[in-house]
Amino acid sequence: FSKAPSIGVSAGFVNYEGDLKPNSFTFSQSHPYLSFYVVKPLHNRVSLRAGAGVGALEAADRNNRGYLVPRNLSFQTSLKEAYAGLELYFFNREKARFAPYVFAGAAVFHVNPWARDRDGSKVYLQPLGTEGQGLEAYPGRTPYALTQYALCMAGGVKFELSPSVTIGWELSQRKTFTDYIDDVSSSYVDRQELLAARGPVAADMAFRGDEIDADSHYPAAGEQRGTPTENDWYYFFGVTLEVRMSAVKSKIASIRRGKPGRRIQRCPSIF
């Protein structure tokens, strides 16, 4: 069994589950995701894995059905994360080329939700405090952090094409500890208080039902805006490719050895 580390790349799609899109494991509104990582085998059934990835998340009430549509909220954000954890294999990797596994670990991620206003301008939502974050009238609501932590849970399979190259497929979830990836969590605050403290943009972005129905009125303070008892999730599905670092180093060394050098001109020898 080789304990040589491998470098890997994961490519696929990332999606979000939360107050603006309660359905999970769907390709709807998903975005490309790319991750680079390193795998260090510790045992023939256990490996340490660490990496970093980038993607984007988005959702909109207009893409749902029923009660969510009139609220008319939406968000988009870039996603950056770093993660580490353990891969646990069901079979002895020394004897099996086909290797189902589970992955568990932790991640730190960064988001910054924004939306287009009625004029099409890009507006970042966190500074607005659309649910009264930071206002004296709502002391229990503090501004949410844009960098957060999450638990990693994944399952997948790997297949060795050769002793140096492995391909695979993986589905991975992130259980976060925030309900504000989408800037929506609890209830509406008084419109006049929000307007006085944060201005008309904050009030307009807190409720957008009037953009699709002119007869809609801003909800009363305390009416449900989100579901604070359920934090947001995000998840990936895609393919993986891993190459042993020893094979990469060997290939580089081979290329260097085969690189033609400058010929040294010597004087002709008579004898």
Stockholm file with secondary structure:
# STOCKHOLM 1.0

chainA/1-271         FSKAPSIGVSAGFVNYEGDLKPNSFTFSQSHPYLSFYVVKPLHNRVSLRAGAGVGALEAADRNNRGYLVPRNLSFQTSLKEAYAGLELYFFNREKARFAPYVFAGAAVFHVNPWARDRDGSKVYLQPLGTEGQGLEAYPGRTPYALTQYALCMAGGVKFELSPSVTIGWELSQRKTFTDYIDDVSSSYVDRQELLAARGPVAADMAFRGDEIDADSHYPAAGEQRGTPTENDWYYFFGVTLEVRMSAVKSKIASIRRGKPGRRIQRCPSIF
#=GR chainA/1-271 SS CCCCCEEEEEEEEEEEEBTTBCCCSCCTTCEEEEEEEEEEEEETTEEEEEEEEEEEEEEEGGGSCGGGGGGCCEEEEEEEEEEEEEEEESSCTTTCSEEEEEEEEEEEEECCCEEECTTSCEEESGGGCTTCTTCTTCTTCCCCCSEEEEEEEEEEEEEESSSSEEEEEEEEEEEESCSCTTSCCSBCCCHHHHHHHHCHHHHHHHCCGGGTCTTCCCCCTTCBCSCTTSCCEEEEEEEEEEEEHHHHHHHHHHHHHHSCCCCCCCCCCCC
#=GC SS_cons         CCCCCEEEEEEEEEEEEBTTBCCCSCCTTCEEEEEEEEEEEEETTEEEEEEEEEEEEEEEGGGSCGGGGGGCCEEEEEEEEEEEEEEEESSCTTTCSEEEEEEEEEEEEECCCEEECTTSCEEESGGGCTTCTTCTTCTTCCCCCSEEEEEEEEEEEEEESSSSEEEEEEEEEEEESCSCTTSCCSBCCCHHHHHHHHCHHHHHHHCCGGGTCTTCCCCCTTCBCSCTTSCCEEEEEEEEEEEEHHHHHHHHHHHHHHSCCCCCCCCCCCC
//
